[in-house]
Amino acid sequence: LRQRRWFTSAAPVAPAQTLAPRRSHMMAFSGSAGALLGTAEPLGHFEALELGAAHGRGDLLLFLAPTVFPQEPGWLWDLIAQLNADPDAVAVSPTLLYEDLSIRYAGQAHTGPSAGSRQGLAGYPHHWLRADKAERVEAIAAECCLMRRDAFRAAGGFSPEFAGPDFKAVDFALRLVRDGASCLWAPM
């Protein structure tokens, strides 16, 4: 049974006015509903995520940067299934590739003797990945991540103390893991 999806997007007012008709068309095409939040000031990526999380609806949050383009239909349902398959998981990010199909993100495995072989594969061709199921990781990709709303709230959102986006996402995931939750990388 297909559920209706609700999407909340945030953008400065002038671009939001330009985006509104296109976004409405996309929502109608996908059978989704949503809201477009207009802001007086330009937003950084993490500010937009925080605003969307504060005003969104539902139990799950999908953080999706405008530079991420899914390659296959049904990718969101696959992420939801991966998240629901692990009762301790609160967030899941898929593999992210650059335009040349080299690896941008493929999880960051736990350190130590059991660390996965993906560590340090950024920039390598995507065929170097050899996983067939989701794995627990220490970091998420804030450019594309599905997360449980209650976990986002419990962790206090993204830290305003870090200026760089990579540090914000790693810090956030480490706080989730420290509190007993797990983050996943899905090899999709």
C-alpha positions as semicolon CSV with decimal commas, in nm:
position;residue;x (nm);y (nm);z (nm)
1;L;0,000;0,000;0,000
2;R;0,149;0,330;-0,104
3;Q;0,147;0,608;0,153
4;R;0,114;0,975;0,072
5;R;0,442;1,159;0,120
6;W;0,473;1,510;0,262
7;F;0,774;1,722;0,168
8;T;0,882;2,051;0,320
9;S;1,133;2,265;0,132
10;A;1,300;2,589;0,239
11;A;1,437;2,863;0,014
12;P;1,479;3,243;0,018
13;V;1,163;3,424;-0,094
14;A;1,277;3,529;-0,446
15;P;1,395;3,179;-0,552
16;A;1,095;3,026;-0,374
17;Q;0,859;3,225;-0,597
18;T;1,037;3,090;-0,904
19;L;1,045;2,734;-0,765
20;A;0,681;2,720;-0,653
21;P;0,516;2,634;-0,989
22;R;0,783;2,377;-1,076
23;R;0,764;2,220;-0,729
24;S;0,381;2,205;-0,747
25;H;0,406;2,022;-1,080
26;M;0,657;1,774;-0,935
27;M;0,440;1,714;-0,627
28;A;0,133;1,645;-0,843
29;F;0,333;1,412;-1,069
30;S;0,467;1,207;-0,774
31;G;0,139;1,205;-0,580
32;S;0,298;1,397;-0,295
33;A;0,200;1,702;-0,096
34;G;0,413;1,958;0,073
35;A;0,499;2,307;0,179
36;L;0,754;2,554;0,051
37;L;0,891;2,778;0,325
38;G;1,008;3,119;0,207
39;T;1,277;3,293;0,414
40;A;1,387;3,656;0,416
41;E;1,756;3,565;0,421
42;P;1,956;3,309;0,223
43;L;2,001;2,980;0,408
44;G;2,297;2,750;0,434
45;H;2,239;2,379;0,374
46;F;2,216;2,291;0,744
47;E;1,999;2,593;0,825
48;A;1,756;2,478;0,557
49;L;1,757;2,124;0,699
50;E;1,686;2,253;1,050
51;L;1,402;2,474;0,924
52;G;1,249;2,192;0,722
53;A;1,274;1,953;1,018
54;A;1,103;2,205;1,245
55;H;0,809;2,255;1,007
56;G;0,782;1,914;0,842
57;R;0,526;1,647;0,917
58;G;0,559;1,275;0,974
59;D;0,789;1,042;1,163
60;L;1,069;1,043;0,905
61;L;1,284;1,327;0,774
62;L;1,448;1,310;0,433
63;F;1,743;1,543;0,395
64;L;1,811;1,585;0,025
65;A;2,045;1,844;-0,126
66;P;1,950;1,993;-0,462
67;T;2,273;1,845;-0,604
68;V;2,162;1,484;-0,538
69;F;1,982;1,307;-0,820
70;P;1,840;0,958;-0,756
71;Q;1,919;0,711;-1,035
72;E;1,636;0,461;-0,988
73;P;1,264;0,477;-0,914
74;G;1,167;0,346;-0,573
75;W;1,490;0,461;-0,408
76;L;1,305;0,631;-0,120
77;W;1,102;0,317;-0,044
78;D;1,430;0,120;-0,044
79;L;1,579;0,362;0,211
80;I;1,268;0,332;0,429
81;A;1,292;-0,049;0,416
82;Q;1,662;-0,039;0,510
83;L;1,588;0,189;0,806
84;N;1,297;-0,025;0,925
85;A;1,498;-0,348;0,895
86;D;1,732;-0,248;1,181
87;P;1,542;-0,170;1,506
88;D;1,836;0,033;1,644
89;A;1,884;0,240;1,329
90;V;1,776;0,603;1,332
91;A;1,938;0,724;1,008
92;V;2,039;0,579;0,673
93;S;2,232;0,729;0,381
94;P;2,274;0,566;0,039
95;T;2,590;0,556;-0,168
96;L;2,657;0,892;-0,328
97;L;2,853;0,919;-0,651
98;Y;3,019;1,204;-0,834
99;E;2,917;1,277;-1,195
100;D;3,196;1,050;-1,323
101;L;3,045;0,764;-1,112
102;S;3,332;0,765;-0,864
103;I;3,248;0,733;-0,495
104;R;3,155;1,048;-0,303
105;Y;3,011;0,871;0,005
106;A;2,992;0,504;0,091
107;G;2,962;0,520;0,467
108;Q;3,239;0,556;0,716
109;A;3,292;0,224;0,887
110;H;3,358;0,194;1,256
111;T;3,728;0,219;1,332
112;G;3,930;-0,065;1,476
113;P;3,990;-0,425;1,373
114;S;3,637;-0,473;1,239
115;A;3,644;-0,162;1,021
116;G;3,499;-0,217;0,676
117;S;3,697;-0,209;0,355
118;R;3,512;0,100;0,227
119;Q;3,714;0,342;0,440
120;G;3,902;0,580;0,215
121;L;3,725;0,482;-0,109
122;A;3,613;0,836;-0,192
123;G;3,718;0,904;-0,549
124;Y;3,751;0,537;-0,645
125;P;3,524;0,390;-0,917
126;H;3,187;0,276;-0,781
127;H;3,247;-0,087;-0,881
128;W;3,498;-0,114;-0,592
129;L;3,202;-0,140;-0,354
130;R;3,112;-0,496;-0,275
131;A;2,831;-0,472;-0,022
132;D;2,486;-0,618;-0,072
133;K;2,313;-0,506;0,247
134;A;2,306;-0,206;0,479
135;E;2,594;-0,173;0,724
136;R;2,632;0,026;1,044
137;V;2,856;0,329;1,006
138;E;2,984;0,622;1,208
139;A;2,887;0,901;0,971
140;I;2,593;0,997;0,754
141;A;2,584;1,200;0,435
142;A;2,386;1,515;0,510
143;E;2,332;1,557;0,134
144;C;2,103;1,253;0,135
145;C;1,984;1,097;0,457
146;L;1,659;0,948;0,582
147;M;1,620;0,993;0,956
148;R;1,372;0,935;1,235
149;R;1,229;1,267;1,351
150;D;1,240;1,176;1,721
151;A;1,612;1,091;1,695
152;F;1,683;1,423;1,523
153;R;1,506;1,610;1,803
154;A;1,668;1,403;2,079
155;A;2,015;1,476;1,938
156;G;1,939;1,848;1,928
157;G;1,983;1,878;1,552
158;F;2,307;1,980;1,386
159;S;2,564;2,160;1,599
160;P;2,599;2,532;1,526
161;E;2,959;2,514;1,652
162;F;3,099;2,363;1,331
163;A;3,133;2,574;1,019
164;G;3,218;2,292;0,775
165;P;2,942;2,065;0,648
166;D;3,147;1,746;0,683
167;F;3,211;1,813;1,052
168;K;2,845;1,888;1,121
169;A;2,729;1,559;0,972
170;V;3,000;1,353;1,144
171;D;2,940;1,524;1,480
172;F;2,567;1,463;1,450
173;A;2,609;1,094;1,365
174;L;2,864;1,042;1,645
175;R;2,620;1,192;1,896
176;L;2,351;0,951;1,775
177;V;2,585;0,652;1,803
178;R;2,710;0,767;2,145
179;D;2,351;0,763;2,270
180;G;2,306;0,401;2,160
181;A;2,148;0,446;1,818
182;S;2,297;0,330;1,493
183;C;2,342;0,493;1,156
184;L;2,341;0,293;0,835
185;W;2,494;0,312;0,491
186;A;2,281;0,147;0,223
187;P;2,481;0,021;-0,078
188;M;2,214;0,133;-0,325
